[in-house]
């Protein structure tokens, strides 16, 4: 979707502000939210999580601190997947609003702890089955398609319609455009390089390349120079 | 999301999911500890220091970073498709996720706030040389800047250049010089730096 999250190339956000010796979490709720969301590993995919983040109101997205975006995306996913209803969530929120010091119930599940730690320590998201031949090879000139799907997609606006070159071949991965909705389509992934000039125009820095990892259906072949009509016609 | 504080909403979600048996309190505690204490940039610094001192390891790191890191016992979530990109006197690499905040957790831990916010995400692909200068990293035009926008499942780790003045240093001493920001690519490693 042409959402607010797609910020590559935008102006107006000002200087990058670092924080020296920044703690991993700035508040207890951030810490708890992180642990809570990680405890749900395996119940949702990264693509679903990204899609959920993109449903946030654009104004809220730009002005919310990072973990508030996580919170909004988590609530969306939990309700969508039926793990809780909006009604029971609001009811529980109201109860904690009335009594903020009320404790959160504690339950221990060592088997779950072991399973989750194994997942985070080994990684290993499953890759799709092997597929047929690739369409593109290293060095091929391509154009990123001028596509504007309303749903989840991982081709940023700044690269759409721009010419690039296949820099590396990657294995096949699930296509986010459908995987974010539970689909199992897979395509070959490519690392594509774009020059600063092709992306941003002749004023761009000449010694500047941007690489994007793009699925095969995001790309189309770029005809060779020799295919073009001769100049002066 | 309502106007209530995030604190209340997080408590409510934890209470509901715990009561439903979907999560457990000890699981939350363990995962917090994992990423607040155990998984962090010191892991990536070890990888870099090994690559600086062992040419065979460096070659295998550049060929298949996931496998090379696994040799050092370093692996995990957001690191199963790791690619290392090497800085040289003529090429400087820097990593971003313009669309969200994808980051190589398995070698760097969780990303800093600035990495996840629109200012960095919007500008590093557009004007990397200027942004790097704001980080104190001045690069002449003879150095090509390669920005890696992590739009898929591949996670990138920058292998910074080994600074002069480090000849004879042990791997451990070298690792202590390598900062998280150098492995993202917004600064270079110098002999006077350390993690922090």
Interface residues (C-beta under 8 A of the other chain):
Chain A: X5 X6 X7 X8 X9 X10 X11 X13 X14 X15 X16 X17 X18 X19 X20 X21 X22 X24 X25 X27 X28 X29 X30 X31 X32 X33 X34 X35 X36 X38 X39 X40 X41 X43 X46 X50 X53 X60 X62 X65 X66 X67 X68 X71 X72 X74 X75 X78 X83 X84 X88 X89 X90 X92 X93 X95 X96 X97 X100 X102 X104 X105 X106 X107 X108 X109 X110 X112 X113 X116 X117 X119 X120 X121 X122 X123 X124 X125 X154 X155 X156 X158 X168 X170 X173 X176 X189 X191 X193 X199 X200 X205 X206 X207 X208 X209 X210 X211 X212 X213 X214 X215
Chain B: X1 X2 X4 X5 X6 X7 X8 X9 X10 X11 X12 X13 X14 X15 X16 X17 X18 X19 X20 X21 X22 X23 X24 X25 X26 X27 X28 X29 X30 X31 X32 X34 X35 X36 X75 X76 X77 X78 X79 X80 X81 X83 X98 X99 X100 X101 X106 X109 X110 X112 X113 X114 X116 X117 X118 X119 X120 X121 X122 X123 X125 X126 X127 X128 X129 X131 X134 X135 X141 X142 X143 X144 X145 X146 X147 X148 X149 X150 X151 X152 X153 X154 X196
